[in-house]
Amino acid sequence: MFLAPEGDEMEIATAAADFLAEAMPIDRLHSSGSADMSAAMRGHLGEMGWFALAVPEASGGSGLSAVEHALFFREVGRQCGPVDVLAQVLAARLPAPDDVHAALLSGEIGVALAVGDGDRTRVIGGTNAAYALNVTPDRTWFARLADAGETRPALDPATSMRLTDGVLVEPVVKTNGPDVWRFGVLGTAAMLVGIAEAALDLIVEYAKVRETFGRKIGAYQAVRHPCADMALRVEAARCQLWYAAAALKEGRDDVDTHLDAAKHLANQAALANADSNIQLHGGIGVTDEHHAHLMLKHAMLLGKLFGGKRAVLARLLHAKAA
């Protein structure tokens, strides 16, 4: 990769796009019980090797890099893929016992994301997950879930949520260092870029066919200009995503700064584009049957994970020049 994906990297992106469009299309979210990964879907992803994409070959993975990781999760984002896909991939990077690690790669066991919420823990992901992953910039815990917790209503139809007082028992793996956090930031930024791109594609296609006063709405400046703004946001976020992925692949000293910049631009692009997509669709954009609200809700959740606005901007403010 030279500042943009090329060659074999683009083949990975194309393969991921084709697979995910069939395995977890965004249309699924208009049906009840479609949140998270089902056991069957998890096994299908494991069978195809997606959980092992960026896992070193010595650990049973494909040995690919952060670039392929970003390309895959960009396509996951375009389909509003569940958060537990990312949790599963991150857990697969950990030095878990051989039997647990093999089960993670194959999708035999599931992983949810655990996030601190005051004195309690918020578990984001499927109720069929046997393990939880808690990640900070300095350390990672991977533990068996102690109890099911209290189910809470989730804004995002793609993701289930539970709240519990003590969800994590003695961790199976506890590691120090930023490796898992960095791949988490890159994965969420990539998913947000995918949402921003999908929102732009959706309104551009609609503007080509929807007519008012005898003209396609794409002919009006009130539609063209917001679409141009959406395209600019996508381009800025996508370019920074590629740079951050390359920085992580090459082990640059300033990788954390580039990852935070990628997350911030992706947060902005996904939220603004999803909102504009709703507005430009007019009345149909606010209906439950349309995809538009799904993108906004998923972007709102992902924007809080692995670096919300305040945390990311604070780190960027105090970042040291390389």
C-alpha positions in Angstrom: 0.0 0.0 0.0 1.3 3.4 -1.0 -1.2 5.8 0.7 -4.0 3.9 -1.0 -4.9 0.2 -1.3 -3.8 -1.5 -4.4 -3.4 -4.9 -6.0 -4.0 -7.8 -3.6 -5.3 -5.4 -1.0 -8.2 -4.4 -3.3 -8.9 -8.1 -4.0 -9.4 -8.6 -0.3 -11.8 -5.6 -0.2 -13.8 -6.9 -3.2 -14.0 -10.4 -1.6 -15.1 -8.9 1.7 -17.8 -6.7 0.0 -19.2 -9.7 -1.9 -19.2 -12.0 1.1 -20.7 -9.5 3.5 -23.4 -8.3 1.1 -24.7 -11.9 1.1 -23.9 -13.0 4.7 -25.1 -9.9 6.6 -26.9 -7.4 4.2 -28.2 -4.3 5.8 -31.7 -5.4 4.8 -31.6 -7.9 7.7 -32.0 -5.1 10.2 -35.6 -4.6 9.1 -36.5 -8.0 10.7 -36.9 -8.7 14.4 -34.1 -10.6 16.1 -31.5 -9.5 13.6 -29.1 -7.8 16.0 -25.6 -9.1 16.6 -24.0 -12.3 15.1 -26.0 -15.4 15.2 -24.0 -18.6 16.0 -24.5 -19.6 12.3 -23.2 -16.3 11.0 -20.3 -16.4 13.4 -19.4 -19.9 12.2 -19.7 -18.8 8.6 -17.3 -15.9 9.1 -14.9 -18.2 11.0 -15.0 -20.8 8.2 -14.1 -18.2 5.6 -11.2 -17.0 7.7 -12.3 -13.5 8.3 -11.6 -13.6 12.1 -8.0 -14.6 11.3 -7.3 -12.0 8.6 -4.7 -10.0 10.5 -3.6 -12.7 13.0 0.0 -13.7 12.6 0.6 -17.0 10.7 2.5 -18.4 13.7 -0.8 -18.1 15.7 -2.9 -19.8 13.0 -4.0 -16.7 11.1 -3.6 -15.3 7.6 -0.7 -13.1 8.5 -2.1 -10.0 6.7 -1.7 -6.5 8.0 -3.6 -3.5 9.4 -4.4 -2.5 5.9 -6.5 -5.6 5.2 -8.0 -5.2 8.6 -9.2 -1.7 7.7 -10.5 -2.8 4.3 -12.5 -5.6 5.8 -14.2 -3.4 8.5 -14.9 -0.7 6.0 -17.1 -3.3 4.2 -18.6 -4.4 7.6 -19.5 -0.8 8.2 -21.3 -0.4 4.8 -23.7 -3.2 5.9 -24.0 -1.8 9.5 -22.3 -5.0 10.7 -22.6 -5.9 14.4 -20.0 -4.7 16.9 -19.3 -8.3 18.0 -17.6 -8.9 14.7 -14.9 -6.5 15.8 -14.8 -7.9 19.3 -14.2 -11.4 17.9 -11.4 -10.2 15.6 -9.7 -8.3 18.4 -9.9 -11.3 20.8 -8.3 -13.5 18.1 -5.1 -11.3 18.4 -4.7 -12.3 22.0 -2.4 -15.1 23.3 -5.3 -17.2 24.6 -4.9 -20.9 25.4 -4.8 -23.1 22.3 -8.3 -24.5 22.6 -9.9 -21.1 23.2 -7.9 -19.4 20.4 -8.9 -22.1 17.9 -12.5 -21.7 19.0 -12.2 -17.9 18.5 -10.8 -18.3 15.0 -13.5 -20.8 13.9 -16.3 -18.9 15.5 -17.2 -21.7 17.8 -17.4 -19.3 20.7 -18.5 -15.7 20.6 -17.2 -12.5 22.1 -19.0 -9.3 23.2 -17.4 -5.9 24.0 -17.4 -4.9 27.6 -17.3 -1.1 28.4 -17.1 0.5 31.8 -20.2 2.5 32.8 -19.6 4.0 36.2 -19.7 1.2 38.8 -21.3 -1.2 36.3 -20.3 -2.8 33.0 -22.1 -2.4 29.7 -21.9 -5.5 27.5 -22.3 -4.7 23.8 -23.0 -7.7 21.6 -24.8 -10.9 21.3 -26.5 -12.7 24.2 -24.9 -15.9 22.9 -21.4 -14.7 23.6 -19.5 -16.7 26.2 -16.7 -14.2 26.6 -16.2 -10.5 26.9 -13.4 -8.2 25.8 -12.5 -5.1 27.7 -9.9 -2.8 25.9 -8.2 0.4 27.0 -5.2 2.2 25.4 -2.9 0.5 28.0 -4.3 -3.0 28.6 -6.7 -5.7 27.4 -8.8 -8.1 29.4 -10.4 -11.2 27.9 -12.7 -13.0 30.3 -15.6 -15.5 30.5 -18.9 -13.8 31.1 -20.1 -14.3 34.7 -23.8 -13.6 34.1 -26.3 -12.6 31.5 -26.8 -9.2 32.9 -29.9 -6.9 32.6 -31.0 -6.4 29.0 -31.3 -2.7 28.1 -33.0 -1.2 25.0 -30.4 -0.3 22.3 -30.8 2.7 20.0 -28.9 0.7 17.3 -30.9 -2.2 15.8 -27.6 -3.9 14.8 -26.4 -4.3 18.4 -27.7 -5.7 21.7 -26.8 -4.2 25.0 -26.8 -5.5 28.6 -25.8 -3.9 31.9 -24.4 -5.8 34.8 -22.7 -5.2 38.1 -19.9 -7.8 37.8 -19.8 -9.4 34.4 -16.1 -10.4 34.2 -14.7 -13.3 36.2 -11.0 -14.0 36.4 -9.6 -13.1 33.0 -8.5 -15.8 30.6 -6.0 -13.4 29.2 -4.7 -10.1 30.5 -2.2 -8.2 28.4 -0.5 -4.8 28.6 0.2 -2.5 25.7 -1.7 -0.7 23.0 -1.8 -3.4 20.2 -5.5 -4.4 20.6 -6.6 -0.9 21.2 -4.9 0.3 18.0 -6.6 -2.3 15.9 -9.9 -1.5 17.7 -9.6 2.2 16.8 -8.7 1.3 13.2 -11.6 -1.1 12.9 -14.2 1.3 14.3 -12.8 4.2 12.1 -13.1 1.9 9.1 -16.7 0.9 9.9 -17.6 4.6 10.2 -16.0 5.4 6.9 -18.0 2.5 5.4 -21.2 4.1 6.8 -20.3 7.5 5.4 -19.7 6.0 2.0 -22.9 4.0 2.0 -24.9 7.0 3.0 -23.4 9.0 0.1 -24.1 6.2 -2.3 -27.7 5.9 -1.2 -28.6 9.5 -1.7 -26.7 9.8 -5.0 -28.7 6.9 -6.4 -32.0 8.4 -5.1 -31.2 11.8 -6.6 -30.9 10.2 -10.0 -34.4 8.8 -10.0 -36.5 11.0 -7.7 -38.4 13.8 -9.5 -40.0 17.0 -8.4 -41.5 19.6 -10.6 -40.5 17.5 -13.6 -36.8 17.3 -12.8 -34.6 14.9 -11.0 -33.8 16.2 -7.6 -30.1 15.9 -8.3 -30.4 18.8 -10.7 -31.1 21.2 -7.8 -28.3 22.9 -6.0 -30.0 22.3 -2.7 -29.3 18.6 -3.3 -26.0 18.8 -5.2 -24.2 21.0 -2.7 -24.9 18.8 0.3 -23.9 15.7 -1.7 -20.6 17.4 -2.6 -20.0 18.1 1.1 -20.7 14.5 1.8 -18.2 13.4 -0.8 -15.5 15.7 0.7 -16.1 14.3 4.1 -15.7 10.8 2.8 -12.5 11.6 1.0 -10.9 13.2 4.0 -11.8 10.4 6.3 -10.9 7.7 3.9 -7.5 9.2 3.1 -6.7 9.5 6.8 -7.9 6.0 7.4 -5.4 4.7 4.8 -2.6 6.7 6.3 -3.4 5.4 9.8 -3.5 1.8 8.5 -0.1 2.2 6.8 1.3 3.8 9.9 0.2 0.9 12.0 1.5 -1.6 9.5 4.9 0.1 9.4 5.1 0.7 13.1 5.5 4.4 13.0 6.2 6.3 16.2 3.3 8.6 15.5 0.8 5.9 14.8 -1.5 6.8 17.7 -1.9 10.3 16.5 -2.8 9.2 13.0 -5.3 6.6 14.5 -6.9 9.3 16.6 -7.1 11.6 13.6 -8.7 8.8 11.5 -11.3 8.1 14.2 -12.2 11.8 14.6 -12.6 12.4 10.9 -14.6 9.1 10.5 -16.9 10.1 13.4 -17.6 13.4 11.7 -18.1 11.9 8.3 -20.4 9.1 9.3 -22.7 11.2 11.6 -22.9 14.2 9.2 -23.4 12.0 6.1 -26.0 9.8 7.7 -27.9 12.9 8.9 -27.7 14.5 5.4 -28.8 11.3 3.8 -32.0 11.4 5.9 -32.7 15.0 5.2 -32.2 14.8 1.5 -34.5 11.8 1.2 -37.3 13.9 2.5 -40.3 12.2 4.0 -39.2 8.7 3.1 -35.9 9.2 4.9 -37.6 9.2 8.3 -39.5 6.0 7.8 -38.7 2.8 9.6 -38.7 0.8 6.4 -35.8 2.9 5.0 -32.0 2.2 5.6 -31.2 5.8 6.4 -32.0 5.7 10.1 -30.0 2.5 10.5 -26.8 4.2 9.4 -27.3 7.1 11.7 -28.0 4.9 14.7 -25.0 2.6 14.0 -22.7 5.6 13.5 -23.8 7.1 16.9 -22.8 3.9 18.7 -19.5 3.4 16.9 -18.6 7.1 17.5 -18.5 6.3 21.2 -16.4 3.2 21.0 -12.5 3.3 20.9 -12.4 7.1 21.3 -15.4 9.5 21.5 -15.1 13.1 20.4 -13.7 14.6 23.6 -11.2 11.9 24.3 -9.9 11.8 20.8 -9.6 15.6 20.5 -7.8 15.8 23.9 -5.2 13.3 22.8 -4.7 15.1 19.5 -4.3 18.4 21.3 -1.5 17.0 23.4 0.1 14.9 20.7 3.8 15.3 20.1 5.1 16.0 16.7 7.0 13.0 15.2 
